[in-house]
C-alpha cells in the first residue's frame, strides 16, 4: 500500500491496518518455516508496509506534541 493512501486513513484505521499486517507477517513466517511459502517477496513487502504505517503514526504523534506545546 502506498503512503499517500495510508495518509488518508485516521489513526484508528491505521492501527487496525498495523494489526492486520503483523498478523499477515506472522502467517508468512509460519508458512516459511513449514516450507509452504511460495512468494518470499511478500515478506519484504509486508515489513515495508509495517514501517510505512508506523512512520505515519509517529509523524502524527510528533505533530500533535508540537501543537500541544
C-alpha positions in Angstrom: 0.0 0.0 0.0 1.3 3.5 -0.8 2.0 6.1 1.8 -0.4 8.5 0.1 -3.2 6.0 0.6 -2.3 5.4 4.2 -2.2 9.1 5.0 -5.9 9.4 4.1 -6.8 7.0 6.9 -7.4 8.1 10.5 -5.4 6.8 13.4 -7.8 4.0 14.4 -7.8 2.7 10.8 -4.1 2.9 10.7 -3.8 0.9 13.9 -6.2 -1.7 12.6 -4.1 -1.9 9.4 -0.9 -2.3 11.5 -2.5 -5.2 13.5 -3.6 -6.9 10.2 -0.1 -6.5 8.8 1.5 -8.0 11.9 -0.9 -10.9 11.7 0.0 -11.4 8.0 3.7 -11.3 8.8 3.2 -14.0 11.4 1.3 -16.2 9.0 4.0 -15.7 6.3 6.8 -16.6 8.8 4.8 -19.7 9.8 4.4 -20.7 6.1 8.1 -20.2 5.5 9.0 -22.4 8.5 6.7 -25.1 7.2 8.2 -24.7 3.7 4.8 -23.8 2.2 5.7 -20.2 1.3 5.8 -19.6 -2.4 6.2 -15.8 -2.6 9.1 -14.8 -0.5 8.9 -11.2 -1.7 5.7 -10.8 0.2 7.7 -10.9 3.5 9.6 -7.8 2.4 6.5 -6.1 1.2 4.7 -6.6 4.5 7.7 -5.4 6.5 7.9 -2.3 4.5 4.1 -1.7 4.8 4.5 -2.0 8.6 7.3 0.5 8.5 5.2 2.9 6.5 2.2 2.7 8.9 4.5 3.1 11.9 6.2 6.1 10.3 2.9 7.9 9.6 1.6 7.2 13.1 4.8 8.6 14.6 4.6 11.7 12.4 1.1 12.4 13.6 2.2 11.8 17.2 5.1 14.3 16.9 2.8 16.9 15.1 0.3 16.6 17.9 3.0 17.0 20.6 4.3 20.1 18.8 0.8 21.5 18.6 0.3 21.0 22.3 3.4 22.9 23.3 
